[in-house]
Amino acid sequence: MERTTSSLGSSMRRYSLSISSHESHHHNIDNDAECESVVSEAGDIGDRALRSRRFSESNSIHLSFDNRSENGVVDVVYNQEEQRLQPHTTFSHPNSSVRPLPQELTSISPLSTDAIVGSEDPNQEPHKGLLVLLDYASCMVQLAVFGILGVFTRYLLQKLFGPGNAAVTSNHTLLYLDLPSNMVGSFLMGWFGVVFKGDIISNVSEHLAIAITTGYLGSLTTFSGWNQKMLELAVSGHWLFSALGFLIGMFLVAYSIIFGIKTAKGFRWLLNRLNMSSGNGNFKIKSKLDSCSCQFKVMVFFLVILVILWGVSGALVKAEFKHGGSAAQLWFACLVSPIGVWIRWFLARLNGRGLGKAGLFKWVPFGTLIANVSAASIMAALASLKEAVNTRDCDTVVAGIQFGLMGCLSTVSTFASEFNAMSESNQPWRADAYAIITICVSFSLGILIYGVPVWTRGFDIEA
């Protein structure tokens, strides 16, 4: 029996289950299907991360094999902390329930999943339902708060590098207004979305990791704003500037995340060296917020912050709305920006799933693709509406929705993370294909939605 367990243990260690895609995309992956899933999940997988974690925490997972002893079975237990399957021997119980493995684990597990032996207590269902609700509520509140902070940071970067100050970016050149925020967000994604994301999840909170990457960095960067500025250049006749704007923007964003990853790795190495010289070993900050009481306190804390942010934004919108201008647009954007973050987070569950039951084209992150294309299309439609109505109040509302809701629905930082993961995979051509599909589809739809009305109705646009 010891020999069987030892053999199974060595076999299990070859099949590591990694829920965090950031960690697995740095390893050499031989299985092409698994590589497709990992690459497409490099940025975000939405609420699938919460569902996978709740399943692994609810009960021990026992996978039954045919290698049995006389009275027991050899089982495999998933250890969340070490992220691998561990073997141990247990005795089957006649009342044990048999249930299928969830989709979140079957999509990444190479093991046979004919049966799972568990011992769930039906009396725990109401309590578990409250925990699920708390999990989602806490995550969505943090996403909203960090999303508003991302919008505010994007506005400050526009003003800092825009015509009124540094005069580096402009609406009239290929260096569009959102270029600095897209570069800064992609750089920070290399830090907190690739290198240090696992440390945040394991040592602090998975909600915080989601809030920083999906909430803050996803809202700090915007694809729809980038696409719209290039549309306006093209529609006004500057097609060369528009094409160069996409090429230069893509180049700068791609190298921003690479630079972020390299500097983050260098910083980690420096911290480890400093701690090793002082005899403390690897650098770690432990403040795990995984208990129900901690989650509730954190949710209440961020809920208070969200109410304050919404209250201040609402009051300032009321005060500034009659005057119009960028200030009124900013505060209106802060009110509606959480909606865009939430939609993008839920769409991210489509990443790594593929098309249909067969899961075709798993390497394409359809959640991010749909979010960026749809936000760019709606942005173009709103721009057409603003040109047609052409009133101060309409400009304030439309610009606020464009900057807040559409800016948060689309993202460049996640797009850059996925592009970088595809570039480092065993099929790097997918990165170029993904970028071309995203840009070409968004730009083509934008021409139909925004360009055609401008040309046919003769709107006077500034570009």
N, C-alpha and C positions, 0 to 999 in steps of 0.2 A: 504493500500500500504506500509506503514511504517513497518507493521508487516511482510509482505512478504519479504521486503528488508532485515530486520533484521534477519529473519530466513534463507534467502539465504546467508547472510553474515557469519553467524555462520557455515553454511554448507560448504561454500567455504574455510574457514580457516582450515577445516579438510583436505583439498586437496591442499597441498602446492606443487608448482612446483619448483623443484630445478634444475637449469641448471648446477651448480657446483657440481660434484659428490663427491668431497672431503668432502663437508659439510654433505651431506645426508647419507654417509656410516657410520657415527657415531651414527645414530639414530636407534632405534628398528623398523624394517620394517616387517609388518605382511604379506603384499602381496608378494608372492614368485616370481612372474614375475618381479615386480619392484625391488625386492632384487637382482635378477639375473642381471638386467641391471645396477644397481648401483654398484655392486661389480665388474663387468667386466669393468666399466668405471672409476675405482678408480685411474688409472694411467693417461690416456689421451684419448680424443675422437677426436683428430685431428681437421680438419677445421669445424667439425660440431658445435663446440663452437662458431665460428665466425658467421656461418650461423644462428644459433639460436638467437644470440644476435642481428644481423641485423634485423631479422624478428620482434623481440620484440620492437626494437627501431623505426622501420619504421612507424608504425601506432598503434593506440589503437586497441586492439583486443576485439571485441564484440561478445560474445556467446549468441545466442538467445535461450530462454526457452519458454515453453508453458505457464508459469505463466505470463500473460499479463494484463496490465491495459487497459482501454478503448482505449487510443490513443498511448500507448507506450509499450515498452518491458523492462523487467528487464535484464540488461546486466552485464557481468563480464569483468573487465579490468585487464590485467596482469601488475602488477607493478614490474619492473625489480629490483629496488633498494631493495624493501622489499621481493622480490621473493615469492609473493603470489597473488592469485586472489582476487580482490576487487569488490564488487557489487556496481552498481549505476544505476539509471534510466535514460533512454534516449528515444527519439522518433525516430522511424524508418523512414527512408527517402525513398521515392519511387525510387530514382536513386541509392540507395546503392548497391554496388556489392557484390555478394555472391561467396566465393571461399573456397576450402577445406583447412583444417589445415595442415601445413607442417608435414612431417614425424618426424622431430626432436621433435615436441611437442606432437604429437599423441602417440609416444612411451612412454611418461612419464606422460601424462595427463589422469586421470581417469574420466574426464568429457565427456559429450556428445558433439560431434563435428559435428552435423548435418549441421550447417551453421555458417558462420562468416560474420558479417556485417562490411564492411570497407568503406573507402572513399579515396582510393588512387587517386592521380592526375596523369594521364598518361603523363603529361608534365614533370614530375620529373624523368622519367626513365633514360635519359642520365646522369643526375646528380647522380642518385643512382648507375649507372654503374661505374662511376668514384670512388665513395666511396667504392664500393666493391673491385675494383682494388687496391685502396690505402690500404684497410684493409689487403688484401692478401700480397701485396708487403711489407708493413711494418712488418708484422708478419714473412715473410720468410727471410727478411734481418736480423732481430734480431735473428732468429733461426740460421742463418749461422754464425753470429759473436759469439754467445754464444757456438755454436758447436765447432768452432775452439779453443775457450778458454778452452772448456772441453777436447779436444784432447791434448792441450799443458799441462794442469794440470795432465792428466793421464800419460804423458811422464815423467813429473817431479817426480811424485810419484813412478813410476817404477825405476827411477834412485836413488831416495832417499832411498828406501827400498831394492833395488836390490843388486847384488853381489859386486858392486864397492863401496858401502857405508855401509849401515846398515847390509847388507847381511841377511836380514830376508826372502826374497823371492828369487826364483831361477827357471830356466827352468827345473831343474832336480829333483825337489821335488813337493809334493802335494800343498805346499804354492806357488802358481803360481804368476807370476809377476804382474798381474792385480788385485790381491786380495785386496791390500790396497785401490786402487781407487774404487773398487766395494763396499767396506765397507764404505768409506768416502762418496761416492755418495748416498748410501742408507740411511746413517745417515742424510745427508742434505735433502734428499727427505722427511724424517719425519718432518723436519722443514718447508721447503718451498713448498712441494708438498701435505702436509696433514694439518698441524696446521695453517700455516700462508698464505696458498695459497689464501684463501678467502679474507684476508686483502689486499693482493697485487692486486687482481682483483677489489675489490670495492673501494680501496683508491688510487691506482696508475694506473695500466693498465693491461688489460687481456693479451695483447701481451707480457708484461714483465713476467707475470706468466708462459706463455707458453714457453718463451725463457729460463727461468731459469730451469724449470722442464724438458721439452722435449728437449731443446737445450743443456744447459750446463750439467745438471745432467745425461741426457740420453747419452751424449757423453763422460762424465767422466767415466761412467761405461760401460762395454762391456761384453756381453754374449758369442759372437763368439770367443773372445780371450781366455776366460775361457775354453770353449769347446775344442778349438784347443790344448791347453796345456794338457788337460786330454787325448785327442786323441793321442798325441805324446807319452805320458807316456804308454798308453795301447799298442800302436803299437810296442814300443820298449821292451815290455814284462812286464812292471810294472803295471799289471792290478789292484792289490790291492791298489797301490798308486792312481791310476786313480779313483777308486770307492770312496776311502776316500777323495780324492780331491773334488769330487762333494758333498759328505755328509758334510764335514767340511766347504766348501765354502758356501753351502746353509744355514747351521746353523749360520755362522758368518754374512751373509748378512741379514737373517731374524731378528736377534737380533740387528743388526745395525739400522734398520729402527724403531724397537720398542724403542730402546734407544733414537733415535732422536725424536720420538713423545713425549716420556715422558719428556725429557729435554726441548723441545719446549713449552710444556704445563706448565712446571714449570717456565720457563722464562716469559711466558705470565702472569701467576699468580703474579710473582714478580713485573712486570711492572705495573699491575693493582693496586697492593697494594701500590706501591710507589706513583702512581698518585692519588689514593684515599686519601692517607695521606696528600698530598699537595692540595687536593680539586679540582683536575682537572678531576676526573672521570676516565673512561676507557682510556687506552693508544691507541691513534690513530694518524697516520700521514696522512694528507690529501694532496694529490698532484695529483688529478685525471687528466689524460691526455686523455680525451674522445672527445675533439673537433677535427674537421677536421684539423684546422691549427696546433694544437699540434701534431697530428699524423704525419702530413707531416714533421714538423721540426724534430721529433724523427726519422722518417724514413731516412731523409737526413743525420742526425748525424750518425746513425749506418751504412748507406751506405758508408759514407766517411771512417769509421773505417774498414769496410769490404774490401774496395778497398786498403787501406793501408796494411791490413793483407795479402791479396792476393799478393800485389806487393812485399812486403818484403819476403814472402814465395817463390814466383817465382824467385826472385833474388838469394836467398840463395840456392834454389834447383839447379839453373844453376851453382852456384859457387862450390857446394859440390858434384854434381852428379858424376863427373869424379873420385872422391875419394871414393864414396860409404859410407857405414857406417850408424850408427843410426841417425846422424844429417841430412843427405840427405833424409833418410826415413821419419823423422819427418816433414820436410818442404814440402815434397811431400804429406804427409798425410794431412797437413793443407790445401792444395789446393783442395783436393777431398772430405774432410770430410763434407762440407755442403750438398753434394748430398745425403749422407746417412741420414742426419738429415731430409731433406725434404721428402725423400721416407718414412721414419718411421712415420713422422707426418701425411702424407696422408693415410698411411695404418691404422693409429689409428682410422680413421672413422669407421672401421669395428668392433671396440670394442663395445659390447653391442647390436649388431645387430642380432647375431645368424645366423643359416644356413637356406637358402631358405625363401620362403614367410611366412612360419609358424614361423620363428625365433627360430629354435631349438637350444638348448645349448647356450642360451644367457649369461650364467655365464662364458663362455670361452671368454677371450679377444683375438679374432682371429687376430686382427691387430698386437698386440704385439707378439703373437705366430708365425705368418707368418714372421714377421721381424726377430725374433731371429733364427728361424729354417733356413730360407733362407740365412741369413748372415753367420751362422755356416757352412752351406753346401758350399757356395761360398768360404768361408775362407779355407775349406778343399781342394777344387779344386785348389785354388791358391797355397796352400802349395805343392800339387802334382806337379803343373807346375814348381814351384821353384826348387823342387828336380830333375825334369827331365831336365830342361835347365841348371841350376847350373852355371850361370854367374853373375858377379858383377852387371851389369846394370839391369838384370832381377830381381835379389834379391832386388835391391833398389826400383824398380817400384812395384813389388808384395808386398813387405813388407809395402810400403807406402799405397797401396790400402787396405791391410789387417788392418793396424793400424788406418787409417783414415776413409775410406768409410765403410768398414765392421764393424769396431769398433763403428762407429756412427749409422749404420743401426740397430745394435743389442743394447740392453740395459738391465742392471740388476736393476737399480733403479726403473724403471717403473714396471718391473717384481716383485720386492720386494714389491712395494706398492700394487699391485694387490693381491699378495700372502697374505699380511697382512690383506687386506680387506676381503678376503675369509675366513681367519682364524677366524676373528671376526664376521662372519655372522652366521646365524642360521643353516648352513650346512658346518661346518669347514672342512669336508673331501674333499671338492672341492679344497682347497689350495694344499693338498698333490697330488691330481690327476693332477692338473694343472702343478705343478713342475715336476712330473714324466713324463707326456706327453712331456713337453718341453725338458727335459734333454734326455730322452730315444730316442725320434725321432731325435733330433740333433746329438746325439752320434752315433746312428745306421747309419744314412746317412753319417756321417763323416767316419765311418769304411769302408763303401762301396766306398766312393769317394777318401779317403786318404789311409786308411789301406791296402786295396787290392792291389793298385798299388805299395805301398812300399814293401809288402811281395812278390809279383810276380816278380817285376823287381829288387829287391835287393838293393834298395837305402840305402845308409849309412847315417842314421840320428843320431843326438846327443840327448840323453835323459837319 
